[in-house]
Amino acid sequence: MDTNICFFMGYLVGTINPSYIISRIKGFDIRAKGSHNAGASNAVILLGKSIGILCALFDILKTVAVIALTTYLCPDYLYAFVLTGSACILGHIFPFYMDFRGGKGLACLGGMIVVYNWRIFLVFLAAEFVIVLVTNYLCFVPITASFAFSAVYAFMTRDWIGTVMLAAVSVLIVFRHSENIRRIRAGTEMRISYLWNKEAELARLHETENQQ
């Protein structure tokens, strides 16, 4: 019973996708434009920085909230945290009402780390900030953070079943970013510098596309 509560509540809350909902209100499908992803990063590109940041915060907080709820409802269930968080990421990536084509799970992963240990979250945040500055690409953040958190969780808890759940979600997150890696190789992936140097980045992408 506890397993069902944690999985289905996590999944259902995970399907609440603010970037998709806001884009629909504005008359278009966010998955049809930009990076074709129903997530906060594409919301920044298509809906503006403020809305993109709000979408990211919502996705973090929805994960925090549903984990808090299931751990309250199932206080003796050993896997309440990891199963609920993993299911929330699955719901975000594969929402049933969006033909199972949602976001990529980074903000939800961040919510999991916040719940697990906010100090570790701050360490991860600092480390990933450095990675973004060095690489100039956001997609390396979820790829590195997902596996790093799985390793930290395994080391600190020795919970191998929970670690397997996290590792499976990590593989899924990496798979969802495989298209980003292909675009980096082709030179068509948008760099994070778009946020402060929009014109130069758009010009670079336009030049790259013309050369192909």
C-alpha positions as CSV (number, residue, x, y, z in Angstrom):
1,M,0.0,0.0,0.0
2,D,2.8,2.4,0.9
3,T,4.5,1.7,-2.3
4,N,1.4,2.5,-4.4
5,I,0.8,5.7,-2.4
6,C,4.4,6.9,-2.9
7,F,4.6,6.0,-6.6
8,F,1.3,7.3,-7.8
9,M,1.3,10.5,-5.8
10,G,4.9,11.2,-6.9
11,Y,4.0,10.5,-10.5
12,L,0.8,12.5,-10.6
13,V,2.3,15.6,-8.9
14,G,5.3,15.2,-11.3
15,T,3.0,15.6,-14.3
16,I,2.1,19.1,-13.3
17,N,4.1,21.0,-15.9
18,P,4.0,24.8,-15.5
19,S,6.0,25.6,-18.7
20,Y,3.6,23.5,-20.8
21,I,0.5,24.9,-19.1
22,I,1.6,28.6,-19.5
23,S,2.6,28.0,-23.1
24,R,-0.9,26.6,-23.8
25,I,-2.5,29.6,-22.1
26,K,-0.4,31.8,-24.4
27,G,-1.7,29.8,-27.5
28,F,1.2,27.5,-28.4
29,D,2.8,24.2,-27.4
30,I,6.3,24.8,-25.8
31,R,7.4,21.5,-27.2
32,A,7.0,22.7,-30.8
33,K,9.5,25.6,-30.5
34,G,13.0,26.4,-29.1
35,S,14.7,23.3,-27.8
36,H,11.3,21.4,-28.1
37,N,11.4,20.6,-24.4
38,A,8.6,21.2,-21.8
39,G,11.0,22.5,-19.1
40,A,12.2,25.6,-17.4
41,S,15.2,26.1,-19.8
42,N,13.0,26.2,-22.8
43,A,10.6,28.4,-20.9
44,V,13.4,30.9,-20.5
45,I,14.0,31.0,-24.2
46,L,10.3,31.2,-25.3
47,L,8.5,32.8,-22.3
48,G,11.2,35.0,-20.7
49,K,13.7,34.7,-17.8
50,S,11.1,35.5,-15.1
51,I,8.6,32.8,-16.2
52,G,11.5,30.3,-16.8
53,I,12.8,30.9,-13.2
54,L,9.3,30.5,-11.8
55,C,8.8,27.3,-13.7
56,A,12.0,25.9,-12.3
57,L,11.1,26.9,-8.7
58,F,7.6,25.3,-9.2
59,D,9.2,22.0,-10.3
60,I,11.6,22.0,-7.4
61,L,8.8,22.8,-4.9
62,K,6.4,20.3,-6.3
63,T,9.0,17.6,-5.6
64,V,9.7,18.9,-2.1
65,A,5.9,19.0,-1.4
66,V,5.0,15.6,-2.6
67,I,7.9,13.9,-0.8
68,A,6.9,15.8,2.4
69,L,3.4,14.5,1.9
70,T,4.2,10.9,1.3
71,T,6.7,10.7,4.1
72,Y,4.0,12.1,6.4
73,L,1.4,9.6,5.1
74,C,3.9,6.7,5.2
75,P,6.2,7.4,8.1
76,D,7.5,3.9,8.5
77,Y,8.1,3.2,4.8
78,L,11.8,3.0,4.2
79,Y,11.6,4.0,0.5
80,A,9.1,6.8,0.8
81,F,11.7,9.5,-0.1
82,V,13.5,7.8,-3.0
83,L,10.4,6.2,-4.6
84,T,8.3,9.4,-4.4
85,G,11.1,11.5,-5.8
86,S,11.9,9.1,-8.5
87,A,8.3,8.8,-9.5
88,C,8.0,12.6,-9.5
89,I,10.8,12.8,-12.0
90,L,9.2,10.1,-14.1
91,G,5.9,12.0,-14.1
92,H,7.7,15.2,-15.2
93,I,9.4,13.4,-18.0
94,F,6.5,11.2,-19.1
95,P,3.2,13.0,-18.3
96,F,0.2,11.0,-19.4
97,Y,-1.8,14.0,-20.6
98,M,1.1,15.2,-22.8
99,D,1.5,12.0,-24.7
100,F,4.4,11.1,-22.4
101,R,6.5,13.9,-23.8
102,G,7.4,16.3,-20.9
103,G,10.5,17.8,-19.5
104,K,13.9,16.4,-18.6
105,G,13.8,16.2,-14.8
106,L,16.6,18.5,-13.7
107,A,14.5,20.7,-11.4
108,C,12.7,17.7,-9.9
109,L,16.1,16.1,-9.2
110,G,17.0,19.4,-7.4
111,G,13.9,19.1,-5.3
112,M,15.0,15.6,-4.3
113,I,18.4,16.8,-3.2
114,V,16.9,19.7,-1.2
115,V,14.8,17.3,0.7
116,Y,17.6,14.8,1.3
117,N,20.0,17.4,2.6
118,W,20.0,21.1,1.9
119,R,23.7,21.4,2.6
120,I,24.5,18.9,-0.1
121,F,22.2,20.8,-2.4
122,L,24.2,23.9,-1.9
123,V,27.4,22.0,-2.5
124,F,25.9,20.6,-5.7
125,L,24.7,24.0,-6.7
126,A,28.2,25.5,-6.4
127,A,29.8,22.6,-8.2
128,E,27.3,22.7,-11.1
129,F,27.7,26.5,-11.3
130,V,31.4,25.9,-12.0
131,I,30.6,23.2,-14.6
132,V,28.2,25.6,-16.4
133,L,30.8,28.4,-16.4
134,V,33.5,26.1,-17.8
135,T,31.4,24.3,-20.4
136,N,28.9,27.1,-21.2
137,Y,26.2,24.4,-21.6
138,L,23.4,23.7,-19.1
139,C,22.8,20.1,-20.2
140,F,25.9,18.9,-18.4
141,V,24.3,19.9,-15.0
142,P,21.6,17.1,-14.9
143,I,24.0,14.6,-16.4
144,T,26.6,15.0,-13.7
145,A,24.3,15.8,-10.9
146,S,22.1,12.8,-11.3
147,F,24.9,10.3,-11.1
148,A,26.7,12.3,-8.4
149,F,23.7,12.3,-6.2
150,S,23.2,8.5,-6.8
151,A,26.8,8.0,-5.6
152,V,26.4,10.3,-2.6
153,Y,23.1,8.6,-1.6
154,A,24.7,5.2,-1.9
155,F,27.7,6.2,0.2
156,M,25.7,7.9,2.9
157,T,22.8,5.4,3.3
158,R,24.1,2.0,2.0
159,D,20.5,1.7,0.7
160,W,21.2,-0.3,-2.4
161,I,17.6,-0.7,-3.5
162,G,17.1,3.1,-3.3
163,T,20.4,3.6,-5.1
164,V,19.2,1.4,-7.9
165,M,16.1,3.5,-8.2
166,L,18.2,6.7,-8.4
167,A,20.6,5.1,-10.8
168,A,17.7,4.1,-13.1
169,V,16.3,7.6,-13.1
170,S,19.9,9.0,-13.7
171,V,20.2,6.8,-16.8
172,L,16.8,8.1,-18.0
173,I,17.9,11.7,-17.4
174,V,21.0,11.2,-19.4
175,F,19.0,9.6,-22.2
176,R,16.7,12.6,-22.3
177,H,19.8,14.8,-22.8
178,S,21.3,12.7,-25.6
179,E,19.8,15.1,-28.1
180,N,21.6,18.0,-26.4
181,I,24.9,16.2,-26.7
182,R,24.3,15.6,-30.4
183,R,23.5,19.3,-30.8
184,I,26.7,20.3,-29.0
185,R,28.7,18.1,-31.4
186,A,26.9,19.8,-34.3
187,G,27.4,23.2,-32.8
188,T,23.7,23.9,-32.7
189,E,23.1,23.6,-28.9
190,M,22.2,26.9,-27.3
191,R,24.8,28.0,-24.8
192,I,24.0,29.3,-21.3
193,S,25.6,32.7,-22.4
194,Y,22.3,33.3,-24.2
195,L,21.0,34.6,-20.9
196,W,23.3,37.6,-20.9
197,N,24.4,37.8,-24.6
198,K,21.3,36.9,-26.5
199,E,22.2,38.6,-29.8
200,A,25.7,37.0,-30.1
201,E,24.4,33.5,-29.3
202,L,21.6,33.8,-31.8
203,A,24.1,35.0,-34.4
204,R,26.4,32.1,-33.7
205,L,23.5,29.6,-34.1
206,H,22.4,31.2,-37.3
207,E,25.9,31.1,-38.7
208,T,26.3,27.4,-37.7
209,E,23.0,26.5,-39.3
210,N,24.0,28.2,-42.6
211,Q,27.2,26.3,-42.7
212,Q,25.4,22.9,-42.5
